[in-house]
């Protein structure tokens, strides 16, 4: 879809509903509302997909392995392994600013920021939907029983977006029942 078409669609519809199958270019456009205020980076750090690492490596002119060693921690969510930017935590606090967020409230890799950061802007009025889109498209694995069970737990206290319902992710009712009852382990 052309950028101009996306912008026109956004202007026409102020009550947008992001769905699991909403194309990336549209989702990224809604996430562009980042004004670099630092709210995201000052108390947490972004998730980093494997596809993001070479861009960050090129930006710093170092190897992908060096990026992993210097800036990333291994992370797991919904039984999916990925990376998360390291955090600089104050003593006794379980949270902290992202390692690449500097004192001037600027992200050092803003121009090559990871997909999670490009999509999940806290400034966007669609921020919650965008975050759910990201997790559904990059973390929840419908073919992994444990991922589905963890996502089912998440749904007990969190909303979803259209296409993110368990019955849509695992349309076979008997398979879904067996997954949730631990009759299917993998």
C-alpha positions in Angstrom: 0.0 0.0 0.0 1.3 3.5 -0.9 2.2 5.9 1.9 -0.3 8.5 0.6 -3.1 5.9 0.6 -2.3 5.0 4.2 -2.3 8.7 5.3 -5.7 9.3 3.6 -7.1 6.2 5.3 -5.9 7.4 8.7 -7.4 10.9 8.1 -10.8 9.4 7.1 -11.1 7.1 10.1 -10.4 8.4 13.5 -11.7 5.2 15.1 -9.3 2.7 13.6 -9.3 -0.8 14.8 -5.9 -2.6 14.4 -6.4 -6.3 13.7 -3.9 -9.2 13.8 -3.7 -9.2 10.0 -3.3 -5.4 9.6 -0.3 -5.0 7.3 3.0 -3.8 8.8 3.2 -0.6 6.7 -0.1 0.5 8.2 0.8 -0.5 11.7 4.2 1.3 11.5 2.4 4.4 10.2 0.2 4.5 13.4 3.3 3.9 15.5 5.1 6.9 14.0 3.6 9.3 16.5 6.9 9.0 18.5 8.1 12.5 19.5 11.2 11.2 21.3 9.8 12.2 24.7 11.6 9.3 26.3 8.7 7.8 28.2 9.2 4.3 26.7 13.0 4.2 27.1 13.2 5.8 30.5 11.5 3.0 32.4 11.9 0.0 30.1 13.7 -1.1 27.0 12.5 -2.4 23.6 12.3 -6.0 22.4 14.7 -6.8 19.6 14.0 -9.3 16.9 16.8 -11.2 15.0 16.0 -9.1 11.9 16.7 -5.9 13.9 20.2 -6.9 15.0 22.1 -6.4 11.6 20.7 -2.9 11.3 21.9 -2.0 14.7 25.3 -3.6 14.0 25.6 -1.6 10.7 24.7 1.6 12.6 27.5 1.0 15.2 29.8 -0.5 12.6 30.3 -3.6 14.8 29.3 -7.3 14.4 25.9 -8.7 15.2 27.6 -10.7 18.0 29.1 -7.6 19.5 25.6 -6.0 19.5 24.3 -9.0 21.4 27.1 -8.9 23.9 27.2 -5.1 24.5 23.5 -4.2 24.3 21.1 -7.1 24.4 19.8 -9.6 27.0 18.1 -12.8 26.0 14.4 -12.6 26.7 11.5 -14.9 26.5 7.8 -14.2 26.2 5.0 -16.5 25.2 7.6 -19.3 24.9 9.3 -17.3 22.2 13.0 -16.4 22.5 14.2 -13.0 21.4 16.3 -10.2 22.8 15.6 -7.1 24.9 17.9 -4.1 25.1 19.8 -4.1 28.4 18.6 -1.9 31.1 20.4 0.5 33.4 18.6 0.0 36.7 18.7 2.1 39.8 19.6 0.2 43.0 16.7 -1.9 44.2 14.5 -1.2 41.2 13.2 -3.9 38.9 13.1 -1.5 36.0 15.4 1.0 34.3 16.1 3.0 31.2 17.2 1.3 28.1 21.0 1.1 27.7 20.9 3.1 24.5 18.8 5.9 26.0 21.1 8.8 26.9 20.9 11.7 29.4 19.5 14.0 26.8 16.4 11.9 26.6 17.4 10.6 23.2 17.6 7.1 21.8 21.0 6.5 20.4 19.6 4.2 17.6 16.4 6.1 16.9 17.1 6.1 13.1 17.4 2.3 13.2 15.2 1.5 16.1 13.9 -2.1 16.4 10.5 -3.0 15.0 9.0 -3.2 18.5 10.0 0.4 19.1 8.8 1.5 15.6 5.4 -0.1 16.1 4.6 0.4 19.8 4.7 4.1 20.4 3.2 5.1 23.8 2.2 8.4 22.2 0.0 6.8 19.6 -3.7 6.8 20.6 -3.6 3.2 19.2 -0.6 2.2 21.4 -2.4 -0.7 23.2 -3.7 -2.1 19.9 -0.2 -1.7 18.3 1.5 -3.5 21.2 -1.0 -6.4 20.9 -0.5 -6.5 17.2 3.3 -6.9 17.8 2.9 -9.7 20.3 0.4 -11.6 18.1 2.6 -11.3 15.0 6.0 -11.8 16.6 5.7 -13.6 20.0 2.5 -15.8 20.1 3.1 -19.0 18.1 -0.2 -20.8 17.2 1.8 -23.9 16.4 3.4 -24.0 19.9 1.1 -25.4 22.6 3.0 -23.7 25.4 2.9 -20.3 23.7 -0.9 -20.7 23.3 -1.3 -21.6 27.0 0.8 -18.6 28.1 -1.2 -16.3 25.8 -4.4 -17.8 27.3 -3.2 -16.7 30.7 -2.4 -13.3 29.4 -5.9 -12.9 28.0 -7.3 -13.4 31.5 -6.1 -9.9 32.4 -5.5 -8.2 29.1 -7.6 -7.3 26.0 -6.8 -8.5 22.5 -7.6 -7.2 19.0 -9.7 -8.8 16.3 -7.9 -12.0 15.1 -6.2 -12.4 18.5 -8.9 -14.5 20.1 -7.8 -18.0 21.0 -10.4 -19.5 18.7 -9.0 -17.6 15.8 -5.4 -18.6 16.5 -6.3 -22.2 17.0 -9.5 -22.8 15.1 -9.6 -26.5 15.7 -11.7 -26.5 18.9 -10.6 -30.0 20.0 -6.9 -29.1 19.5 -7.4 -25.9 21.5 -9.2 -27.8 24.3 -6.3 -30.3 24.4 -3.7 -27.6 24.5 -5.4 -25.8 27.3 -5.9 -29.0 29.3 -2.2 -30.0 28.8 -3.2 -33.0 26.8 -0.9 -31.6 24.0 2.4 -30.5 25.5 4.3 -29.4 22.4 
